[in-house]
Amino acid sequence: MDSLVPKAMFFTKGHGKHKHALQSFEYALRDAQIAHFNLVKVSSIYAPGCKILSLREGLKYLRPGQVVFTVLAEVRTDEPNRLISAGIGMAVPAKKDQYGYISEFHGYGMVEKKTADHVEDMAASMLASTLGIEFDPEEAYDTRRALYRMSGRIVRTRAVVQTVEGDKRGIWTSAVAAAVFIMDPLSSTKK
């Protein structure tokens, strides 16, 4: 059923704080501008030929209440000043008829750059192993990134990360990052 293959996607991130964990998560989704959709978490395949849109452009194809498939990373804490991070990484193959990978990660104590490198590394390593690119997983990601690019088989990688420190008063703090899929932007009516 081709209608369930994403034709376009966009990335977003957000954070929120509230005395209740669920509401802090809701506020993070609001900050990411995706709280008004019925989100369905899916695993991490970038469909061949899927167009990457900006957040603003992608939102034009979705309506409130719509069931929307997403790769979602989420994390919450009620520990004062605890650093949390949620990240999405992506690796796209050079050949447009091949699929790529999207990775999600949530964790504690990792700054934005470290989280971005981690999710990008996960996606690129999954794609490299699928494409048969030989690499040493113990090598630093910067070394492997150069190898992946030199192979000419991975065209680009990217990461979207939200980091935030837990509220100093101990109220719940949430972070989210998401890759949001649009099934058929050509037949959708823009808002």
N, C-alpha and C positions, 0 to 999 in steps of 0.2 A: 504494500500500500504506500505509494509514493507520497501521499499527502502527509504522512508522519515523518518524512525526512526533512529536517530543517533546511530552508532555503537561505535564511539570513539569521544573524545573531548579533547581540550586543553585550557589552560588559558593564557592570555597575558595582558599586560598593557603598557601604554606609555603616553608621554606628548609632546606638541609642542608649539611653539611661532611664531607668525607672525603678521604683521600689519592688516591683514584681518582675521576675525573670521573663515571663512571656511578653509582657508589655515592653520591656527593654528590647526584646527581639523585634516586636512590631515596629517600634520606633526606628530600629536599624533598617528594617525593610522600607519604611517610609522615607528615610534619608536616602536610600538607594533608589527610590521612586518605583518600587515594585510591590508595595504592600497591598495594592488594590487588585491583584491577580490571585487566582488559585494556583499556587506553585506546586509543581510535581517534580520531585528530584529525580534526575536520570543520571546514568553513568556517563562516561567521559569521552565520547567520540565526536570529533569534528567531521561533519559530513563533507564529502567531496564537493567542491564548488560553492560551499556555503559562504555567502557574502557577509562581511563584517561591517556593521553599521555603527554609527555613534549612538550613544544613549538617547539623545534627543530624536534622532531619526527613527530608531527602533521602536520607541514608545508610540510613535504615530500609527503603527500597525496593530496595536493591541488595545483591547477595550476592558474597562473595569469588569471584574467577575470572570474574565476569560480563563480557561485552563491553559497554563503556560508551563512548558517544560524548561527546566533549568538545571545546570550544574551549580550547586550551592555549597559554599563553605560558611559555616557559622560557629561562633564561639561566644560564651558568656562567662562572666565572673562577678562575684560580689566581694572579692578581696580588694581592699583599698590599694590603689596604685599598681596593681598587677597588670603588666603589659600583655595584651591579647592581640592575636592577629588571625585574619582570615584571608586566604589568597586563592586565586584562580590562575593557572598557567596554561599556555597553549603552544602547541608546535604544529606547524602546517608543512606538509610535504611539498616538494617542488612540482611534482606531477599532479595536475589538477583533478585527475580521476582517482586519486588515492585518498584515503581518509587520514586524518590526523588525530591528535590527542589533546584532551583538556584534562587538567589535573586540579584537584581541590585539596586544600590543607587548612587546618585550624590548629593553633597552638598558643603557647604561653612563653613570654620572655624573648620573643624574636622581633627584632626591629624590622621595619618595612623592607629594606634592601635584602636582608637575609631571607625573609619570607618570600620575596619576589624571586630571588635566585633559586630557592628551594622548589617552588611550584613550577617554575620554568624548566628547571633541571628534570623534575619528574616527568613532565610532558615530553620534553625532548628525548629523554632516555627511553621512554616507552615507544616513541615513534622510531628512534634509531634501532631499537631491538627488532621491531616489526620489519623495518627496511633492510635488516641484515648488516647494518653498519657496526663494525667491530669496535668496541671501546672497553676501557678498563673502568668499571664502576667506582673504583677506589681513587681514581684521579680527581683532582679538583674540577668543579663544574666549568670554570673558565677554560681549562685545558680541553675538556670534552666539548664545550660549546664551539671552540675553534675547529675541532675535528669534525663536528657535525656540519658546520658551515662549509668547510673545505670539501666535504663529500659531495656537495652540490645537490643533495637529496632532501635536505630540510631547508625550506626557503625562509621561514621566519619563526620567531618565538616571541612571546609577550607574557606579561603578568599584570594582574590587577590585584592590589592588596589594600586591606583596611586594617590599620593598627590603632589601638586606643588603650589608654590606661584606665584601670578600674577606678570608679568614682571614689574620691577620698573619704566620702561618708559611708562607704560600704554598700551603696545601693547597686542593683544589678546593672551591669554594663555589657552590651552586646556589640559584636562586629560581624558583618556579613560581606561576602564578595560573591558575585554570580556571573555566569555566562547564561544569557537568556536566549532561548531559541524562538524563532518565528517560522512557522511552518510554510506559509505561502503568502509572502508580502505582495505578490502581484495581484492576487484575487481579493486581498483584504481592502476594505475601504478605509482610507486614512481618516483620522478624526478631523 
